[in-house]
Amino acid sequence: MVPRTVLEELCLDEDLPGKVEMSQPPTIGEHYIEWLRHSASQRRPLPEGRLARAWRVARRAARLLRKRYGVPRVRVFGSLLHPRRFHAGSDIDLAVEGLAVCDYWDALADVLFLDDEMRVDLVDPSTCSSAIWAVVEREGVDL
């Protein structure tokens, strides 16, 4: 079985606060978009230096993934690319191409422990929804 990303697991959680009822079963991409809208409406003050810190963590994660796991391409996407949307609760979204399925959980653990205040989410094209991957293709920035 191919592991799901942490984000996908959260999106599948039926007990998430703020869940919107829909007439048809939503896709993971629809849950993600719903979550993004909800997150964007919950503005919290951005601590001084948090955006710069997030970029440093993202670059460190990309270096670690290339060196330790041989990942050829890492792209950042999401709120980190949009400073006005980046807030105190924002995470770092990284699209990882070429990560072996058997290395996913180890790689995720490695990047999660890079910084005790910044959450990192790894998205792989083989396990994420086409809606999320479309966002990566449209706005992702290589690290």
N, C-alpha and C positions, 0 to 999 in steps of 0.2 A: 504494500500500500504506500502511495506517495504521501509524505507528510504535508499537512496544510500549514500555511503561515499562521503566526499568532493572530494577525489581523483577520484572517479568514475564520479562525476559530471564534474570535470575538463577534464577528458578523453573523455567525450561525447561532449565537446564543440568543434564545428566545426571551430571556429575562432581562435584556438590556433596558435601562431606563430610557424613556422617550421614544419607545418603539411605535411606529406609525402603522396602523392597520391598512392593508392593501387588498384590492379585490382579487389579485392573482398572487400566487407565491412569488416573492421577490427573489432575484438572483443575488449572489454574493456582491456583485457590482452595485446593485441597487441599495443593499444594506450599507455598503461602504460610502456611497454618495449620501445616503441619509445620515450616516454617522458624521461625515465631513460637515454637512450643513448644521447639524446639532452642535458639533464641536466649535464651528465658526461663530455660532451665536452665543457661546459661553466664554466670552472674552475675559481673560485674567491678565493682570498687569505682567509685562515681560520684565523679569529681573535683569538688571544691568549686565551686559556681556553674554547673555544666554544664547543669542543668535550666533555670535562668533564662536562660542564654545561648541554649539551644535555642529557648525561647519568643521571645526577641528576634530570632533569625534567622528564625523562622517568620513573625513579623509583618512584618519587612523584606521577606521573599520575597512575601508577600501584597500589600504595597504596590507592589512592583516589577511584579508580574504584572498588577495592576489598571491601573497607570499606563502601562507600556510595551506591554502586549499587550491591554488592554481587557477583561480577564477580569472578569466580573461577580461570581463567587462563588469563594472559596477557603476550604476547610475543613481543619483539622488533624484527624488521627485517628491511632490506633495508640498506641505506648508513651508518647508525649509527654503524652497525656491521663491516663496511669496512672503517677504518680511512683514507685510501688513496683516497676514493671516497667521503668522507664527506667534504663538502665545506660550504662557508658562507651562501649559500641559501638553504642548505639541511634542511629537516624537520625531525620529529621524527615519524616513522611509528610503530604503535602498533596494533597488532592483538588481538582482544578481544573476548573471548569465554564466552557465558553464559549471555551476556547483553540483558535484555528484550528490545524488539523492541520499546516499548513505552518510554524507558529511553534513547534511542540513542542520541537524540539532546541535552538533558540536560547534558548527560555525555560528549559529544563533547564540549559543551560550557564550562563545568568545566575544562577540560584539556587544552583547548585553552587559558584560563585565568591564567594558572599556571605561565607563563613567557611571558613577553611582547615582547621578541625577538625570541622565538622559536615557530614554528608552529608544531602542533601535528595532526596526522591523525589517526583515528580509523578505523580499518578494521574488519568486522564481517564475519564469514564464511557463514552466511545465506544470505548476500547481495553482497558479492564480487564475482568476476569471479573465475573460477577454476584455471586459470593461476596465478592469484595473490595468491590464497590460496596455490598453489603448492610451491611458493616461501616461504611462511610462514612455511609450513610443512618441507621444506628442510633446511632452515637456521634460523628459528625463535629461539630466546633465551628467556627462561622464566625469568620473573622479579619477 
